[in-house]
């Protein structure tokens, strides 16, 4: 324990440096950054469920367009 007391000013200075340089973060800072990242992701990207719904809608539109194309081809002959 006496060894730690001898080096305590250096340890305190190192800890202060690490906190000031943001090398070590607190749980509150980490949670705040996590919320910011989640909000940014929600703004920029679509959810997987929305993507699959849109993909299904495009598939349905493609099928309908193919049917219309087939009808046009059959009626033109």
C-alpha atoms as an extended CHARMM CRD file, in Angstrom:
* protein
*
        77  EXT
         1         1  UNK       CA              0.0000000000        0.0000000000        0.0000000000  PROA      1               0.0000000000
         2         2  UNK       CA              2.8780000000        2.3520000000        0.7180000000  PROA      2               0.0000000000
         3         3  UNK       CA              4.1250000000        1.8310000000       -2.8240000000  PROA      3               0.0000000000
         4         4  UNK       CA              0.8420000000        3.2010000000       -4.1670000000  PROA      4               0.0000000000
         5         5  UNK       CA              1.0670000000        6.2430000000       -1.9010000000  PROA      5               0.0000000000
         6         6  UNK       CA              4.5120000000        7.0020000000       -3.2760000000  PROA      6               0.0000000000
         7         7  UNK       CA              3.2400000000        6.9570000000       -6.8870000000  PROA      7               0.0000000000
         8         8  UNK       CA             -0.2170000000        8.4140000000       -6.2310000000  PROA      8               0.0000000000
         9         9  UNK       CA              0.5330000000       11.9250000000       -7.6250000000  PROA      9               0.0000000000
        10        10  UNK       CA              1.7650000000       10.3710000000      -10.8730000000  PROA      10              0.0000000000
        11        11  UNK       CA             -1.2510000000        8.0470000000      -11.0410000000  PROA      11              0.0000000000
        12        12  UNK       CA             -3.6270000000       10.9590000000      -10.4710000000  PROA      12              0.0000000000
        13        13  UNK       CA             -1.8850000000       13.0050000000      -13.1680000000  PROA      13              0.0000000000
        14        14  UNK       CA             -2.1230000000       10.0940000000      -15.6250000000  PROA      14              0.0000000000
        15        15  UNK       CA             -5.8240000000        9.5720000000      -14.8670000000  PROA      15              0.0000000000
        16        16  UNK       CA             -6.5520000000       13.2750000000      -15.3440000000  PROA      16              0.0000000000
        17        17  UNK       CA             -4.6770000000       13.2330000000      -18.6550000000  PROA      17              0.0000000000
        18        18  UNK       CA             -6.6420000000       10.1860000000      -19.8470000000  PROA      18              0.0000000000
        19        19  UNK       CA             -9.9730000000       11.7890000000      -18.9450000000  PROA      19              0.0000000000
        20        20  UNK       CA             -9.0510000000       15.1250000000      -20.5530000000  PROA      20              0.0000000000
        21        21  UNK       CA             -7.9700000000       13.4430000000      -23.7800000000  PROA      21              0.0000000000
        22        22  UNK       CA            -11.1860000000       11.4070000000      -23.7370000000  PROA      22              0.0000000000
        23        23  UNK       CA             -9.2970000000        8.1270000000      -23.8170000000  PROA      23              0.0000000000
        24        24  UNK       CA            -11.3270000000        6.9190000000      -20.8610000000  PROA      24              0.0000000000
        25        25  UNK       CA            -15.0530000000        7.6740000000      -20.9050000000  PROA      25              0.0000000000
        26        26  UNK       CA            -17.7240000000        7.4450000000      -18.2680000000  PROA      26              0.0000000000
        27        27  UNK       CA            -20.7600000000        5.1980000000      -18.6960000000  PROA      27              0.0000000000
        28        28  UNK       CA            -22.9430000000        8.2980000000      -19.0640000000  PROA      28              0.0000000000
        29        29  UNK       CA            -20.8070000000        9.5820000000      -21.9420000000  PROA      29              0.0000000000
        30        30  UNK       CA            -20.9070000000        6.1560000000      -23.5550000000  PROA      30              0.0000000000
        31        31  UNK       CA            -24.7050000000        5.9710000000      -23.2570000000  PROA      31              0.0000000000
        32        32  UNK       CA            -25.0760000000        9.4740000000      -24.7140000000  PROA      32              0.0000000000
        33        33  UNK       CA            -22.8990000000        8.5680000000      -27.7070000000  PROA      33              0.0000000000
        34        34  UNK       CA            -24.8290000000        5.3230000000      -28.1460000000  PROA      34              0.0000000000
        35        35  UNK       CA            -28.1240000000        7.2610000000      -28.3300000000  PROA      35              0.0000000000
        36        36  UNK       CA            -26.6120000000        9.6670000000      -30.8690000000  PROA      36              0.0000000000
        37        37  UNK       CA            -25.4600000000        6.7800000000      -33.0510000000  PROA      37              0.0000000000
        38        38  UNK       CA            -28.8810000000        5.1010000000      -32.8620000000  PROA      38              0.0000000000
        39        39  UNK       CA            -30.6330000000        8.3520000000      -33.8660000000  PROA      39              0.0000000000
        40        40  UNK       CA            -28.2110000000        8.8630000000      -36.7500000000  PROA      40              0.0000000000
        41        41  UNK       CA            -28.7550000000        5.3150000000      -37.9910000000  PROA      41              0.0000000000
        42        42  UNK       CA            -32.5490000000        5.7110000000      -37.8020000000  PROA      42              0.0000000000
        43        43  UNK       CA            -32.3280000000        8.8820000000      -39.9110000000  PROA      43              0.0000000000
        44        44  UNK       CA            -30.0030000000        7.4800000000      -42.5660000000  PROA      44              0.0000000000
        45        45  UNK       CA            -31.0390000000        3.8600000000      -42.9600000000  PROA      45              0.0000000000
        46        46  UNK       CA            -34.2550000000        1.9420000000      -43.3970000000  PROA      46              0.0000000000
        47        47  UNK       CA            -35.2910000000       -0.9280000000      -41.1600000000  PROA      47              0.0000000000
        48        48  UNK       CA            -35.0550000000       -4.4680000000      -42.4860000000  PROA      48              0.0000000000
        49        49  UNK       CA            -38.8310000000       -4.8810000000      -42.2250000000  PROA      49              0.0000000000
        50        50  UNK       CA            -39.4530000000       -1.8050000000      -44.3590000000  PROA      50              0.0000000000
        51        51  UNK       CA            -36.8970000000       -3.0410000000      -46.8530000000  PROA      51              0.0000000000
        52        52  UNK       CA            -38.6060000000       -6.4250000000      -47.1930000000  PROA      52              0.0000000000
        53        53  UNK       CA            -42.0260000000       -4.7570000000      -47.5450000000  PROA      53              0.0000000000
        54        54  UNK       CA            -40.7190000000       -2.5030000000      -50.2960000000  PROA      54              0.0000000000
        55        55  UNK       CA            -39.0400000000       -5.4410000000      -51.9940000000  PROA      55              0.0000000000
        56        56  UNK       CA            -42.3420000000       -7.3590000000      -51.9630000000  PROA      56              0.0000000000
        57        57  UNK       CA            -44.1540000000       -4.3580000000      -53.4310000000  PROA      57              0.0000000000
        58        58  UNK       CA            -41.6180000000       -4.1170000000      -56.2440000000  PROA      58              0.0000000000
        59        59  UNK       CA            -42.0500000000       -7.8090000000      -56.9100000000  PROA      59              0.0000000000
        60        60  UNK       CA            -45.8250000000       -7.3790000000      -57.1210000000  PROA      60              0.0000000000
        61        61  UNK       CA            -45.4150000000       -4.3980000000      -59.4600000000  PROA      61              0.0000000000
        62        62  UNK       CA            -43.0810000000       -6.4170000000      -61.6690000000  PROA      62              0.0000000000
        63        63  UNK       CA            -45.6330000000       -9.2260000000      -61.8900000000  PROA      63              0.0000000000
        64        64  UNK       CA            -48.3870000000       -6.7610000000      -62.8250000000  PROA      64              0.0000000000
        65        65  UNK       CA            -46.2100000000       -5.0950000000      -65.4490000000  PROA      65              0.0000000000
        66        66  UNK       CA            -45.3840000000       -8.5130000000      -66.8950000000  PROA      66              0.0000000000
        67        67  UNK       CA            -49.1040000000       -9.3230000000      -67.1220000000  PROA      67              0.0000000000
        68        68  UNK       CA            -49.8220000000       -6.0080000000      -68.8290000000  PROA      68              0.0000000000
        69        69  UNK       CA            -46.9450000000       -6.6140000000      -71.2360000000  PROA      69              0.0000000000
        70        70  UNK       CA            -48.2940000000      -10.0980000000      -72.0300000000  PROA      70              0.0000000000
        71        71  UNK       CA            -51.7620000000       -8.6650000000      -72.6740000000  PROA      71              0.0000000000
        72        72  UNK       CA            -50.3680000000       -5.9910000000      -74.9830000000  PROA      72              0.0000000000
        73        73  UNK       CA            -48.3240000000       -8.5810000000      -76.8960000000  PROA      73              0.0000000000
        74        74  UNK       CA            -51.3220000000      -10.9050000000      -77.2770000000  PROA      74              0.0000000000
        75        75  UNK       CA            -53.6710000000       -8.1290000000      -78.4210000000  PROA      75              0.0000000000
        76        76  UNK       CA            -51.2100000000       -6.7580000000      -80.9620000000  PROA      76              0.0000000000
        77        77  UNK       CA            -50.9620000000      -10.0850000000      -82.7770000000  PROA      77              0.0000000000
